[in-house]
Amino acid sequence: MWDNISLLLGGPQGSGLESSAQVLSKAFARLGYGIFADREYFSNIKGRHSYIHMNVSSRRHPISLSYPVQILCAMDAETVFTHFQDVEENGVIVYDVSTLSTRSSTIPSIEPKLRERLKAYFSELGLSDTIQSLIRYLRSVKKIRFVGLDYPKILSEISQKFTLNPGQASRYLSSIIVGSVVGLTGLKLDAVGYALASRFAGRQQLIEHNLFIIEYVSETVREGFRILYELEPSKIGLEKMLVASGNDIVAMAKIVGGLRFQSYYPITPAADESFTLETFERLEVEGESLGSLIVTQTEDEIAAIASAIGASLSGVRSATSTSGPGFSLMVEALGYAGQIEAPVVITYYQRGAPSTGQPTRGGQSDLLFTLYASHGEFPRVVLSSGDHLEAFYDTILALNLSEKYNVPVIHLLDKFLANSIATTPLPEIRKVVIDRGKTVFEKPDFKRFDLSRPISLRAFLGSNTIQWAAGDEHDEFGHIDEDPLNRREMYEKRMKKIEIMDSEIPSENRCMFFGQDGVKLVMVGWGSVKGAALDAIEAMKAYGVRCGYLHLKMFSPFPTEYVKSILSKFRPENLVAVEHNYLAQASKLVTQNTGILVEKSIVKYTGRPIYVNELVRALNRVLEGERRVVLEYGA
């Protein structure tokens, strides 16, 4: 029996892969297993190759992904051609026997570069470029085992049983993949039924059809090929856990944190967060109304941030959500929020850049942009999260800091976290504190920008106060005032907040160090690098090397003293930046704020996640003397 397996499910975009991942994730979680699954997909509606990379564990909640995988389930021939090298020796590939004669050279959707690599590979081995030829080679040389299923025949079975036309039956192609996983791992059907009922609630016919195919395929696999990767019973336990994407967990946190207004313009990968929020616009607990959550789709990102600022001025906890191109449009209004000291949260999901870049791929190349976006100088908080549970608490922290200090807060996430599904222990709601800052509701001669207070009192529009919110420089009441002394006093009042925030925000909300005594090499990173870095620490022990990881969370105000206290213990040559960008941007900020040089770097900017296997190899290369390693693994 196995305590950990890695799966890869692939097929055309729009063929139900996302639903397959959700069903399998919930089914495994129902039985107490920990899962972590990343969804990689092209930026088109339907047809291009997509895949789900999933790690399932009986002993912990996984936090990263690695290659090779044990199981590859392919909906089509393109998936086999794209991922056969990702399967470990003695691993399993599930494929459609009707594609045996398919040639890689005839599949129009394969990327040109991949087509060239496949051509060279087959030529070097003296193989034809058919699925059949590839299977013969992999079976004899790589010892890979194959589960061949007749997909058209299986779909005809459901067509006959439920009187469906071929087009209707083809919609259940993804259930063949789910059934294969069920058959190969011994996943219990009652857990799958639970997951289907959760995914397709109220659509009994869909549940019945999917369950029929899953059961049919799983029995075929078990009888013809026997269970190959049966999982041991979970050691994690059946305690309550969340099974959610990064988008979803941020949406949940916003509701728990008291958000009552969210604006957005649809953009990948941020939009799913707002779509989730839209399902909770009527807030009720046990039949008791908690009021309404307004989620509004605006005409563009300029309107999105402007409306969020307006909602903030009226006293509502407000936020907007976007990605790189959208944030680029928001920067003028970001400066307006800084000038009028309006609290607003911008949840920023990074993706491949610049311009449209890679709309559905990940990256961490927007860090420096967020720190300096908009003209002029004004205090802001830039906060990042490294995993799902962090993102939950950080979302609430962002809302609190914004209102406590009257500043815009940019909460940096990335596509990898947004589109990954993970099991997460339930957040401890009792630990959640809501801090709305100091407010007044009735005050004659109200000075919104009182110079005696670096952090001004807030009064909501509609309360018994009079106030102005001019984007020009202003006096204590908000009237436009260009006097040089007033300018200096107001400027310094605003900037004083940086010093106050730096002294008041706890270090554990800003930076974390993972490592034990005797650390030889320290990784410095941020965001979703965290999971791969922590698992690489464990993997490096097999090489007799102790590694540490400095996880940067807050970049404004930067935790200078804490970072100094950690990194000053190590020689510069024993520090290595690990980031999803070309410049190793966070390491530049370390040097800028502390004077400590991070001399070496491991970077990746292909749009795919950093995998543990490639990170471990890169760390060993750094130990051998390389100063810069560029990662590129992943289809």
N, C-alpha and C positions, 0 to 999 in steps of 0.2 A: 504494500500500500504506500501511497505517496503523501508527503506532508505539504508539498508545494508543486504546482504545475503552472506552466506558461502556455497560453493559447494565442493563436492568431487566426482571426476570422476575416476573410476577404471577399470582396465582390464589387459589383457596379454601384456607384453612388445612386441612391434612391431605391435600392432593392430590399430595404428593411434591416440593414446591418445595425443601425442604431437601436431599433426595437429588440433585435437579438441580444445586443449587449445589455440592455435594460432587463430583459427577461432572465438571462443567465445570471446577471449580478444579483438580482433579487432572490433568485432561487438558491444560489450558493449562500447568500447572507441569511436566508431563512433557516438554513441548516447550521448557522453559526460560523461559516467560513469568512475569512477576510478576503476582500478583493480590491484590486486596483486596475482600472481599464482606461486606456487612452484611445481616443477616436481620431484617426487621421483621414483626411478627405480632401478631394480637389474642390476648387471654387466654381463648381458648376452644379446645376440642379439635378441632373441625372446622367448616368452613363460612365463617368470616369471612375478609375479604381479607388476604392476606399477600403480601410481595414480597421479592425479593432484588435489591439494588443492588450491581453489580460493576464494578470498574475493572480492566482488563487492560492490561499494558504490556510492550513488547518491550525497554525500556531500563532499567527499574529495578523494585524491589519497591514498589508503590504504598503510600502511608501514609494516604490520605484519599479522600473521595468528593466529587463535585461534580455539579451539574446545569447544563445539560440533558444527557440521554443520547443516544447515537446510535441505540440499538436498544431497542425495547420489545416484549417477547414476552408476549402475553396469553393465558392459559388460558381466560378468560371475558370476558363483556362488562363486568363491573364493573371489571376491570383497565383496560380502555380508557377508561372514563369517569373513573376515578380518576387516571390518569397521562398522559393525552394531552398535557397542558400541560407535562409534564416532558421531552418529546422535542424535540430541536433542529430547526431548519429544515433540510429535506432529509434528516431522519432517517427511520427505518424503524419501522413498527408491524406486527407479525405478529398476525393475529387469525383467529378462527373465522368462516367465511362463513355458518355456520348461525345466527349471532347478529345478522345484519344488521337484523332487525326489532325487536330487543330495545330496550326503552325504559328509561332510567335511573330513571324514576318507578315502574317496576314491580319493581325489584330490592330485595327486602326488607332485605338485609344492608347496603346503603349507609347510612353514618352520616347522621342527619338534617341536620346542618350542611352536609355535603358535598352532600346532595340539594338544599338551598336554594341553594347557590352554583351548582350545575349548572343549576337552573331559571332563575336570574337570567341566567346566561351565555347559555343557549340563547335566552331571551326577547330579550335585547339584540341578538343576531345574527339573530333571525328564523328560528331553526332548530327543527325538531322534535327531540325528545330520543331519537332512535333512533341506533343505531350507523351505519346507512347515511347518514343526514343529516350526522352528524359527520364521517364519512370524506370525503364530498363537499366539505365546507367546508375541512377540513385539507389535502386534496389540492390544492385550487385556490388557497387563500390562504396556507397555511403551507408549501406545497411538500413536505409529508411524503409519503413513499412507503409503499405498503401491500403486504404479502404476505398474501394471503387463502388460507387452507387450509381444507379441509373436514375438520374434526376427526372427526365421526362416521364419515365414509367411511374415514379412515385407521385408526380403531380397528376398523372392520369388516374391514379387510385383515388385521390381526393376528389377529382373531377367527377368520377363515376359515383362515388359514395354520396356526395352532396349535390349532384346534378349542377356542376359548375361548368361554364364555358372555359376554353383554354386560357383566355385572358385573365379571368377571375382566379383560376387555379395557379397561374404563374406568380400571383402575389404572395404565395406561401413558400416561395423558394428559400427564404431565410429560415423557415422552420426546419428545413432539411439540415441546415447547419447546426441549429440548436439541438435537434434530435441526435446528430452525430456526437456532439459533446456529451449529451446525456448518456448515450451508449458507451462512450469511451471512458467516462469517469465514474459511472455508477450513480450519477446524480438522481435523487429520488423524484419520481413523477409528481408526488403530491406537492413538493416544493415548487416544481415547474408550474403546476396548476395554480398555485397561490400567486406566483409571479405573473402569469398570464391574466389572472383575474384583476390583479393590481394594475397592469399595463392597459388592459382593454375593459375597464370597469363599465358595466352596463351594456356591453356589446357581446352578448352571450354566443352569438353565432361565430364571431371571430375567435373567441376562446375555444369553442368546440372544434372548429376546423384546425386551428393551430395545434391543439392538444392531440388530435388524431394523427397528424403527420409526425409530430415529435415522438409519440409513442411507437408509431409504425417504424420510423427510421431507427430509433434506439434499440428496438427489438431485433431489427435486421443486423445492426452493428454487433450487438451482443452475441447473437447466434452465429453469425458468420465470421466474426473476427475476435470475439471475446473481449471483456473489459481489459484495457491495456494500462489505464492510468487511474485506477480506483483510488479515491482519496480516503485517507484515514479519517475517523470521526474528529470533528473539530475539538481542539484543546482550548480555543478562545472562550468558549461558553456561549450560551444563548442569551446573554444580556442584551438589552435594547441597544440598537445601533442605528445610525443614519446610513442610508444608501443613496447617495446624491452626487450630482455633478458639482463642480466648483461654482458654476452659475447659480445653481439651485441653492447651494448652502449660503451664498452671499445674500440671495433674496430672502431666505429664512431669517438670517441675522438682521437684515434691515427691518423686518417686521418686528422681531423681538426687541430691537433697539429703538423702536418708536417712530420709524419712518412713516410719514403720512402723505408725502408727495414725491413721485418719481417721474422724471421726464426722460425721453430718449428719442433718438432717431435710429431706425434699424440699421445695425452694422455688425458684421461678424468680428469676433465671437461674443460681443457684449449683449446682443439683443435677447438671447435666451434668458438672461436674468430678468429683464423687464417682462418677458412673456410669462415667466413664473409668477412674478408679482401681480400680473393682471388677473390671475386665477384667485387671488386673495383680496380683491378690492372691497369685499364685504367681510369685515372682521368679526368673528363670533367665537366665543368659548362657551361650550355647554349651553347653547341657545341664547347666551347673553351678548348683546351687541357691544362691540368695542369701537364703533364708529366706522369710518371709511378710509380706505387707502386710495388716493387718486394716482393713477398711472396714465400718463398722457403721451401719445406719440406726436411729436411736433413736426413741423415742415422741414426742419434742418437742425443741425447741432447748435447753431447760434441761438435759435429759439429755445432749444432744450436747456442750455445753461442759464439763459436769461429768465426763463419761467421758473427754474429751480431757485434762482436768487430772489425772484419776486415772492415765491412761496415762503422762502426763509424770512424775508422782511415782514411777512404777515404772521410769523410766529410758528410756522409749521416746520417740523423736521423734514428736510428736503435733500434730494440727491439727484444726480443724473449719471448715466452709464454710457460709456463709449469706448472706442478703440482709436488707434493712431490718427487716421484721417479726420475723424470727428473731433478729437481733441485739438487738432490743428486749427479748426474753425472756432473753437471755444476760447482761444487765448485772450482775445480782447476783453470779453466778459469776465474772464478770470481776473484780469487786472482791475476791472470795475469792482468785483467782490473784494479784492484786496484793499482798494481805496476806500470803500464805504464800510469796511470791516464786517462784511456779511458772511455768516457761516453757511457753507455749502460743501457737500461732499461730491467728488467726481470719482466714480469707480471706473478705473482705466484698465482695460484688458489689452495688453500688448500683443501684437501679431507681427508677421513678416513685413518689413519696411525697406526703403521709403516708398512714397506715393502709395499706389494700391498694393504694391509689393506682393506678398503672399497672403491673401485675405483669410485663408483657412489654416495657415501654418503659424507656428509660434516663434517667439523671440523675446529678447530683453534689451532691445536697442533704444528704448525711449527714455531711459533713466535720466540722462543729462537734460533732455528736452523738458521733462516735467519740472526739473529744478529751476530752470531759467526761462520757462515759457512766459510770454507776455512781456511788454516793455516796462522798464522801471524796476524798482526794488520794493518788495513788500513781503511780510512774513507769510509762510505757508507751511503746511505739514505734508511731507511726502512719505508715505508708509507703504511697505510691501509685505506680502504674505507668502509663506513657503509651502503650505499644505491646506487641506480642507478645514481642519479644526482651527488652525491659525486664522484662516480667512474669516471664520465665523466670529471669533472674538475681535479680530482687527476691524471688521466692519462696524461693530458697535463702538469700538474705541475711536474710529474715525468720526462717527457721528458725535460722540462726546467731546472730542478735542475741538472739533469745528465750532461747537456752540460755547464751550467753556472759554475759548480764546478768541472767538470772533474772527476766524481765519478760514480760508478755503483749505480743504484737505483733499489731497490726491491719493487715492488708495490704488496702488499698483499691483495688478495681477497679470497673468499671461494666458495665452490660449491653452497651454498645456494643463494648467489647473482648471481653466474654465470648462474644457471639454473632456476632462477625465472624471470617471465615476469611481467613487471609493467608499468603502465601509469606514465609518468614523464613530468612535464612542460618542454617545449623546453628550452634547455640551452641558455643563453644569449651570443651569439657568439661575440658580441661587447666587452664583458669583457675578451675574450680570448687574452692573450698576448703570443707571441712567443719570447723566450729568448734563443739565441744560444750561449751565452757566448762571450768571446773575442777571435777573430781569426785574423790571418794574412795570406796573400797569397803570399807575396814576402818579404823575409828578409834574407840578407846574414848572415852567421854565426849564424843561428837560434838555439837558446837554448830552446829546447822543455821543459826542466825541470829547467828553470831559477830559481836559488835559491833566487833571489830578489823578486820573485812573489810566494806567497803560492798557488795561483791559476794560473797555467801557461797559456800562450797564446797557442792556437792550430793552427797548420797549417795542411791542409789536404794533404794526399798523392797525388802526382801529381801536387801540387802547386810548385812554384819556391823556394823551401826550401829543405834542406837535413836534415833528422832526422832518429833516430834509435828507436826501440821499444823492447828492450831486457827485458825479464822477470827477469834477474839478476839485482842486484843493479847496478846503473849506475850513471854517472856524468850528468852535465847539458845538454849535447848534446845527451845522451842516450847510450854512450859507457859504457861497463861493467867496474865497478870500485869498488874494495873491500876495499879501504882505510877506516880506522875506522872513521876519521873525516868526510869524504864524506858521509859515512853511516849514521852518526848521523844527519848531515845537511839534507840529503834527507828524512830520516825517519820523522824528525820533520816538514819538509816542508809539507809532505803529511798529517800528523796528525793535523797540524794547521787548516786544512779545517774544522774539526769538530767544533772548536771554532768559526770560521767565519760563518759557516752555522747556528750554534745555535743563533748567534747574528742577522743574517740577515733574516732568514725565519720567516714570520709573525706567531704569535701564533695561529691565526684563521685557519691556514693551518695545525696545529699540534695537537690541542686539542679543545674541545668545552664542555661547561657546560650547561645543561638544568635543570632548576629548579627555583622556586620562593622563597620568604622569608618564613621562618618557616619550612624548609625541615628537616624532622626527620631522613630519611634514604637515603644514597647516594649510588647508584649503580655505579660501576666502570667497564667499559667494552670497547669493541672495535669491529670493523668489523660489521657483519650483526646482532649482538646483538642489535644494535641501534633501529631498528623498534619496536621490542618487548619491549625494555626498555621504549621507549617514550610512547607507548600505555599503558604500565603497570603503568606509572606515573598517567595517567588519571583514570585508573581503580581503583587505590588505594585510590583515593579521596572518593570513595563510602564507604571505611572503616575509613574515617576520618584521613587518613595518607598522609602527603605530602612527596613525594619522589623526588629525583633529580637524574640526570645521568651525569657522567663525561665520555665523549666519547673521548677515546685516538685514535689519528690518526697517529702520527709520533713517532716511537720508536728509531730512530737514525737520527739525534741527538734528544735525549729525551727532551721534554719541561719541564724541571725540575722546573723552577721558577713558571711557570703558574700552574702546578699541585700542587705545594706546596701552592700557594696562595688560591687555592680552598679547598683542603682537610684539610689544617691546621685549618679551621673553625669548623671542626667536630671532635668528639671523635672517636678513632679507632673502638669502638664497634658499631658506627653508619655508618660504611663503609662496603659494601659488593661487592665482585667481582662477575661479571656475565660473564661467558665465556664458550666456546665450547671446553674445554679441561680438563684434570684431575687435573693439577697442579695449575690452575688459573694463567697462566704464566704472563699475563700483570700485575697482582697485585704484582708479584715478582719483576717486573721491576720498579713498583712504589716505592716499599720499597728500592730497590737497589739504585735508583737515588735520592730519597727524604728523606729516613729514616722514612717515614710514613708507619706504618703497617696497611694493610687491613686485619683485623682479620677474617672476615667471607666470605663465598663463596657460590655461586649457580652455579653449573657446570653441563654440559651435554656433553656426549661423545658417544652417541648411533648412531651418524651419521644423526640424524633427527634435524630439526630446533628447536629452543626454541620458544614455543608457549606462547601467552599472558596468557592464562588461567592457565598454570602450573607455569609461572613466578610469577603471582599474589599470588597463593597459597604458593609458596616458600618464597616470601617476608614476608608474614604473619607468616610463621614458623620461619623465622629469627627474626622477632619482638618478637616472643614468647620465644626466647632464643637459638634456634638452630644455630650452628656455621657453619655447612656445609650441604647443601642440594644438592642431586644428582637427576637431572631430567631424565625422561625416557619415556615421553609420545610420542606416534607416532608409526605407523605400519611399 
